Amino acid sequence: MAQGMPGGTGAGSLLSILRDGRARTRAELVQLTGLSRSAVSQRIDALLHQRLILPAEDTTPSGGRPATAFSFNREARVVLAADLGVTHARIAASDLGGAVLAERAADLPIDRGPEPTLSWVLDTFRELLAECGHPASDVCGVGVGLPGPVDHESGTAVNPPIMPGWDGFPVPGWLGERLGVPVLVDNDVNIMALGEHWAVHPEVEHLIFVKAGTGIGCGIIAGRRLHRGARGAAGDIGHIRIPTIDQVQCRCGYIGCLEAVAGGAALVARLRDAGLDVADGRDVVRLTKEGNPLAIRLVRQGGREVGSALASIVNFFNPTMIVIGGDLVEAGDHLLAGVREMVYGRSLPLATQSLSIRASELGDRAGVTGAAVMVIERILDPKTVDRSVST
């Protein structure tokens, strides 16, 4: 195996090289991989047949006749992505480079149950394909994010406390049978972490993404890779016990969970108790932006509670960056200020020496971006590409 080619020298590895720009011509691929020119040509022909690469418009001078350059064809396939939250959803179609071709956002309560929800998702997928002019045969995979614990290997929700009817429901099988493509499922905060890292902070080795919405969750990027844990439960900080709020019962059934005091649902309940007209986290954000003193105080204190939990994680994991996303981050600096206050005040100086805490740049598009990236990374994995070109 040639140096610098840890993934092998098959067609999939050559595609990876062409995607990241390390080589563009047959001669450069021969030099980089150590393969013979005929072997490189065979792999190039297979990738051309699959439309995964195209001859580039320009050519590369080679001392004689210009050498043909090749480039990754990001338009070869379409990826469908769905980010399903507790109360609303965002659906998108993207190319293999992650660029959005068409998208929809809608209020969609997850407690409608799996079949009504997924039927709407399926219909919306078909609308998006028609809008961007692609037939269903161009779709190579589907990525779905769910607002609860997910066993990533099976793609099923596991005892989700706010998703009646979803426990064990075969989301990959239900959608896969109707679309005829692989379906990957993860929890919503994991795909948000993946999307934010891939699109905005790919250079960061260790990143924590916190979703502060109806509930609270955390996605972990370790060594530039999403860390799911043994069964996909890594990062569930919303159910960390906060000793000072033992009297508050969480919707999961336990007492004293972080989510029970700092999540959007908890803030909505407290504002309602004070006589204010609020329906969801977006109303909390609205009141905060309008300068409502109680809303500001609750959001700031919620940030402190989140920051208190994160301080221990910072000491343990030592990330370079914490990104805060979800509806509540739209309330301005109040949530972030509370998080920063506790993290910088309670973490070890060495752990916070180079730590950055910031709001998500992708906002409510982080989830669909990550769902698409989850599929793209699987479809364009060298081993997957090798199997596809050999069939």
N, C-alpha and C positions, 0 to 999 in steps of 0.2 A: 504494500500500500504506500502511495506516495505521501511524503511529508505534507502536512496541512490539509489532508483529506480524511478527517476522522470519521466521516459518514460513509466512506467507500468511494468507489469510482463508477458507479452505475449511472443511468440516465438521471435519476433523482438528484444525485450529488452534483452533476454537471448543471442541472437546472438551478440548484442553490447558488452555484458560482456565478451563473449568468444573472440571477436575481440581485445579488449584492455587488455586482460590477467588478469582481476580481479578474474576470476575463471576458472577452467578447467574441473572439475569433477561434477557429479550429486550432490554429497554431498556438495561441495563448493557452487553450485548454490542454493541448498536448504537453506543453512545457510545465504547466501547473500540476497536472495529474500524473504524468509519467506514462499515460496510456499511449498506444500507437495511434497514428493518424486515422487508420481504418476503424479502430475501436471508437474513437471520438466521433468520426463521421456517422457510424452506425447509431450511436446514442443521439446525436443531433437529429438524424433523420426520424428517429422514434418520437422525439419531442416535437418536431415539426408536424408529424402526422397527427399528434394529439392537439395541435395548435397551442401548445404551452409556450412555444417560442416562435418568433418571426424574424425573417431577415430584416435587419435595421435599415433605415432609410439611407444612412451614411455608410461608408466603407472605411476600412483602416488601411493606410499605406503599408506595404510590405516589401518595398524595394523593387517590385516588379508589378505584376497585375494587382490592383487593390484587392485585399482580402475581404471576404464577406463577413460582416459583423452580425451578431444575433442579439436579440433582446427579449426579455420576458414579456409574454403577451398577457397582461393583466385582464384583458377583456375576453379571454378564452372561456371562462365560466362565470356563473353568477352564484353568489352566496346569499341565502336568506337568513335573516336574524330577527329574533323577537326578545325584547326585554320586558317581562311581565312583572309589574309591581303589585302592591297590595290593592291600589285603587286605580292605577292607570298603566297603559302599555305604550311602547314604541316599537314599531315594526319597520324593517328596512331591507332593501336589496342592495348588494354591493358587488363590486368586481373583486378580482383576486388580489388587488392591491389595497383593499379596504375602503376604496372611495365609494361613497353612497350614491346610488343611481336613482333611488326613489325611496320615500319613507312616509310613514303615517304615525300620528300620535292620537290617542283616544283615552277617555275615561273608561276603564274596564275593571270592575271589581273582581279580584281573584276568587272570591267566595261564591261566584256563580257556578263553580265546579269545572272539572277538566274538559268535558266534551263541548259544552257551550263556548267556553273560552277558546279552546283550540280550533273549533269550527270557525270562529271569527278570525283567528290568526290565519287559518288556511285560506279563507276567502280574501283576506287582505293581501296575503302573499300573491295570489293570482291577480289581484288588481295591480299590484306593484310591477309584476312581470309584464303585464299588458302596457303599463305606463312607460316602462323603459325599453319596450320593444324586444323582449327576449322570450323565446318559447320555454316551456317547462323543461325541455331536454337540455337546456344550457345550465340548469341548476346542478351544482355538484355537492351541496350539503346544506344543512340547516343547523343554526345554533340557537338555543333557547335558554334564557335565564329565568329562574323561578325565585320568588321571595320566601324561601324556606330552606331547610336542610335538604341537600341532594346527594345521593350516592352517585358519583360521577360515572362510575363504571357501568351501572345499569341505567343511569339517566332517570331514576325515579326519586320523587320526594319521599322523605322518611319522617313520619310523624310531624308534619308541619302544623304548628299550633293555630295558624290563621287561614288554612287552606282546606276547608271541609271537602272530602271526596277525592283529594289529590294523593293521599298516602298510598304509595305503591302503584299508582296509575302509570301504565306503560307509555309515557310521552313519546319516546323514540319510536316505538312500534306503531302507535296511532298515527303520528305524522308521517313516518317512513312508509307505511303501507299506502298512503294517499299521494305521496310525492315521489316515491321510488328512489330516494337518496338517503345517505346516512344522516342521522339526527343526533346531535350532541347536546346534552343538557347539563347545566351547572347552576349553582345558586347565584342570585343577582349581583351580590357584592363581589364575587370572584370574577365575573365577566367585566364588571366595572373596573376592577383593579387591572385586569388584563388589557382592557381598552385604553385606559389612561397611560399605562406604562408603555404600551406599544406605540401609541400615537403621539405622546407628548414627552415622555421621559425614558426613552429606550436606553439611555446611557447610565441610568441609576441601577446599581447592583441590588440594593435592598430597599424595598418600599412597602409602606403600609397604606392601604386605602380604606378609609372609614366611610360607610354610608350612614348618614344621619337623616332618616326619613321617618315613616310611620314606625319602623323599628330601627335597630342599630346593628350593624354588622361590620365585618372587617375582612379584607382580602390581603393576602400576603404574597409579595414578590420577593423571592430569595434567590440570589445568584442569577437575576434576570429571568427567573422562571416562576410561574404560579405554583405556590405550595398549597396543596389541598389537604395534606395529612393522610392518614391511613385509609379513611373512608369518606373523605370530603368534608369533615367537620371542622377543619382548622379555621381559626379566625372568628368563631362565634362569640364575640365579646359582649353581645347584647344580653347574655344571660350570666355574666360575671356577677357574683353577689356583692352588693355594696352594703357594708354593715350598718351605715347610718340610716338606711331606709327600710329596715326590716319590716315595718308595718305595711309596706306597699306590696300588693300581690301582682305578679306578672301574669299575662295571659297564657304563659306556658304552664302555669299552675304552681310555680315556685314563688317564694317570697324574697323580695329584696334584689331583683335583677336590675342591672343598669338600664335596660330598655323601659322598665316600669316607671322610671323617674325622668329619663332624659330623651326618650323616644317621642316622635311626633304625636302619637296617640295619647301619651301621657300629658303632654303640654296642652293638647286640645281639650282633654278632660278637665284640666285645672282652669283653663280659661272659661269653659262652659260653667263650671262651678261658681265662677266669679260673675256670671250673668252675661258673658259676651257671646255673640253669634259667630261660632266657628264650626266648620264641618271637617276640615282636614288640615294637614301640615301647611298647605298653601295659604290657608287663612291665617295661620300663625305667622307666616312670613309677611303677609300683607299688613297685619297689625303691627309687627315689628318695624316695618318700613314706614308706617304711618306715625311711629313714635309712641305707641301705646306703652306706658311704663311697666305694666305687669307683663306684657308679652316680652319686652326687652329683658326684664329681670329673669323670667323663666328660661329664655333662650340662653342667656349668659350663664345661668346656673347649670343648665343642661350641658353646656360646653365644659364647665368645670368638672361635672360628674364623668363625662366622657374622657376628659384629660386625666382625671385621677386613675381611671382604668388603664389608659394608654401609658401612663408613667411607668407602671410595672412592666408593660410589654416593651417599652423603649429600653429599660434596663436589661431585660432578658434577650431581646432580639437585636438591639442596636441598629435600627434602620438609618438610612441616610435621609429619607424623606417620608413625611406623613401627608397624605392628600385627603382632604375632607370633601365628600360629595353628598348627594341626596338633597331632598327638598329644603331642609332646614339651613343648609349652607347659603341659600339664597337670601337669608335674613341679614346679610351683610357681615360686618366684622364681629358682631356680638358673640356668635358661636365660636368662631376661631379664637377670639380673645380669651374666652373661658378655657378652651383647650390648651392654648399656649401657656396661660397662667399656671396651670397644674402640671403640665408636662415639664416645662423648664424649671418649675419650682420644686418638683419631687423626684426628678430623675437624676442619675449620677452625672456630674459635670462632663466626664469623658464620653458618656453616651449621647449628650446633647451638643457636644463641641461643634459638630458639623451638621446638626439636624435642622432640616427645613420643614416647616409646617405651613401648608398652603391650601387654598381652595382648588377644587377640580377645574381644569380648563375646558374639558369636554362637556361638563354639566350633564344634562339629562340625555346626552348622546353617548356617554361613556359605556352604558350597557350594551346597546346595539353594536357599537364598535367592537367591544370585547367578544360578543357572541359571534360576530363575523370572523374575528381573528382566531377564535378557538377552532372554527371550521377550517380556515385557511391554513393554519399551522398543521392540522391533521392531513388535509388533502395534499399539501405540498411537501409533506415530510418525505425525505428521499426514499424511504422504504415503500411508502404508499405510491409514489410516482413510479418506482420500479415495477411494482405489481400492475399498475394501470397500463404501462406501455408494453408489457409482455403479454397482455391478453388480446 
